[in-house]
Amino acid sequence: MINIQLDTSELDRSLSRLRQAAGNLHPPLDAIGDALENHIALLFVDQQSPSGEPWKPLSNTALQRRRQGNGAGDAQILQDSGVLKNSFTHYADNQSVEIGTAVEYALTHQFGATKGQYAPGVPWGDIPARPFMPEENLPPDWENEVMDILAQHLDGALS
């Protein structure tokens, strides 16, 4: 009979620290929320969806209706006033992170709308979807950043 004994005390300490760190996920989840907010903000700069598809350009009617002032006639899509672009927030706790906006017209721009969808006589026509939130999965570069944040958090716990 062969009997092998291994000293696993260092591994046990590392696993204990890892369990402890995994128990407090608020810091990395909060960092993930910040990172995803930054990714969304960049979509408004690049005027594209999370998958990299360019947003449909503004119609001539939309350009004509732009408010008077600093942005009059500006062709920046979804940035007439900047309210939507600057409205994204996140909430993180120990188990999850939620990212969103309370702007009431956000869904219209995320998914699009057809003329008269909300009420007859609405003065605008069809509004194309211009997604700024991922609908199913995170884009690969967003996912890689999330994984990096989690790995850094766990690496710090094991140090």
C-alpha positions as CSV (number, residue, x, y, z in Angstrom):
1,M,0.0,0.0,0.0
2,I,1.2,3.5,-0.9
3,N,0.2,6.4,1.3
4,I,0.7,9.9,0.1
5,Q,0.0,12.9,2.3
6,L,-0.2,16.3,0.8
7,D,0.0,19.6,2.7
8,T,-3.0,21.5,1.4
9,S,-2.9,24.2,4.0
10,E,-1.9,26.9,1.5
11,L,-4.6,25.8,-0.9
12,D,-7.2,25.7,1.9
13,R,-6.2,29.3,2.9
14,S,-6.5,30.5,-0.7
15,L,-9.9,28.8,-1.1
16,S,-11.1,30.4,2.1
17,R,-10.0,33.8,0.9
18,L,-11.7,33.2,-2.4
19,R,-15.0,32.2,-0.7
20,Q,-14.8,35.3,1.5
21,A,-14.1,37.6,-1.6
22,A,-16.9,35.9,-3.6
23,G,-19.2,36.6,-0.6
24,N,-18.8,40.4,-1.1
25,L,-19.5,41.0,-4.8
26,H,-20.7,44.5,-4.4
27,P,-17.4,46.2,-5.3
28,P,-16.8,44.3,-8.6
29,L,-20.5,44.5,-9.6
30,D,-20.5,48.2,-9.0
31,A,-17.4,48.5,-11.2
32,I,-19.1,46.4,-13.9
33,G,-22.0,48.8,-13.7
34,D,-19.6,51.7,-14.3
35,A,-18.0,49.9,-17.2
36,L,-21.3,49.1,-18.9
37,E,-22.5,52.7,-18.5
38,N,-19.3,53.8,-20.2
39,H,-19.9,51.4,-23.1
40,I,-23.4,52.7,-23.6
41,A,-22.2,56.3,-23.6
42,L,-19.7,55.4,-26.3
43,L,-22.5,54.0,-28.5
44,F,-24.0,57.5,-28.5
45,V,-20.7,59.0,-29.6
46,D,-20.2,56.3,-32.3
47,Q,-24.0,56.3,-33.2
48,Q,-24.2,52.5,-33.3
49,S,-25.8,49.6,-31.7
50,P,-24.0,47.3,-29.2
51,S,-23.4,44.9,-32.1
52,G,-21.7,47.6,-34.1
53,E,-24.5,48.3,-36.6
54,P,-24.8,52.1,-37.4
55,W,-28.0,53.7,-36.3
56,K,-30.4,54.8,-39.0
57,P,-29.8,58.4,-39.9
58,L,-32.3,61.1,-38.8
59,S,-35.0,61.9,-41.3
60,N,-35.3,65.3,-42.9
61,T,-38.4,65.9,-40.8
62,A,-36.5,65.1,-37.6
63,L,-33.7,67.4,-38.5
64,Q,-36.2,70.2,-39.2
65,R,-37.9,69.7,-35.9
66,R,-34.7,69.9,-33.9
67,R,-35.0,72.5,-31.2
68,Q,-33.5,75.9,-31.7
69,G,-30.3,76.7,-29.8
70,N,-26.9,75.1,-29.5
71,G,-27.8,71.9,-31.3
72,A,-30.0,73.4,-34.0
73,G,-29.8,71.2,-37.1
74,D,-27.2,68.9,-35.5
75,A,-27.3,65.5,-37.1
76,Q,-26.1,63.6,-33.9
77,I,-28.6,60.8,-33.6
78,L,-30.5,60.5,-30.3
79,Q,-28.8,63.6,-28.9
80,D,-31.2,66.5,-29.4
81,S,-31.0,67.5,-25.8
82,G,-28.6,64.9,-24.4
83,V,-31.2,63.7,-21.8
84,L,-31.3,60.1,-22.9
85,K,-27.5,59.8,-23.4
86,N,-26.8,61.1,-19.9
87,S,-29.6,59.3,-18.1
88,F,-28.1,55.8,-17.7
89,T,-27.4,54.7,-14.2
90,H,-26.8,51.4,-12.4
91,Y,-27.6,49.8,-9.1
92,A,-25.4,47.1,-7.7
93,D,-25.8,45.0,-4.6
94,N,-24.0,41.9,-3.5
95,Q,-25.7,39.6,-6.0
96,S,-26.5,41.6,-9.2
97,V,-26.1,44.8,-11.1
98,E,-28.9,46.6,-13.0
99,I,-28.3,49.2,-15.7
100,G,-31.0,51.3,-17.2
101,T,-32.7,54.6,-17.7
102,A,-35.9,56.2,-16.4
103,V,-36.3,58.3,-19.6
104,E,-39.8,57.4,-20.8
105,Y,-39.0,57.4,-24.5
106,A,-36.0,55.2,-24.2
107,L,-38.0,52.1,-25.3
108,T,-39.2,53.8,-28.4
109,H,-35.6,54.4,-29.5
110,Q,-34.4,51.0,-28.4
111,F,-37.1,49.0,-30.3
112,G,-38.5,51.6,-32.7
113,A,-42.2,52.6,-33.2
114,T,-44.6,52.9,-36.0
115,K,-46.7,55.9,-36.8
116,G,-49.8,56.0,-34.6
117,Q,-48.5,53.3,-32.3
118,Y,-49.0,55.5,-29.2
119,A,-51.9,57.6,-30.3
120,P,-53.7,58.6,-33.5
121,G,-52.6,61.9,-34.9
122,V,-49.1,61.8,-33.3
123,P,-47.1,64.2,-35.5
124,W,-44.2,61.9,-36.4
125,G,-43.9,58.9,-38.6
126,D,-42.2,55.6,-38.1
127,I,-39.2,55.7,-35.7
128,P,-36.5,53.2,-36.5
129,A,-35.0,51.1,-33.7
130,R,-31.6,52.5,-32.6
131,P,-30.5,50.1,-29.9
132,F,-28.2,51.3,-27.2
133,M,-28.6,48.3,-24.8
134,P,-27.7,44.7,-25.6
135,E,-30.8,42.6,-26.0
136,E,-29.5,39.1,-25.4
137,N,-25.8,38.8,-24.7
138,L,-23.1,41.3,-24.0
139,P,-20.8,42.1,-27.0
140,P,-17.5,40.2,-26.7
141,D,-15.5,43.3,-25.7
142,W,-18.0,44.2,-23.0
143,E,-18.0,40.6,-21.7
144,N,-14.2,40.5,-21.7
145,E,-14.2,43.7,-19.6
146,V,-16.7,42.2,-17.1
147,M,-14.6,39.0,-16.8
148,D,-11.4,41.1,-16.3
149,I,-13.1,43.0,-13.4
150,L,-14.2,39.8,-11.8
151,A,-10.8,38.2,-12.2
152,Q,-9.0,41.3,-10.7
153,H,-11.4,41.1,-7.8
154,L,-10.7,37.5,-7.1
155,D,-7.0,37.9,-7.8
156,G,-6.9,40.6,-5.1
157,A,-8.7,38.3,-2.7
158,L,-6.1,35.6,-3.1
159,S,-3.1,38.0,-2.8
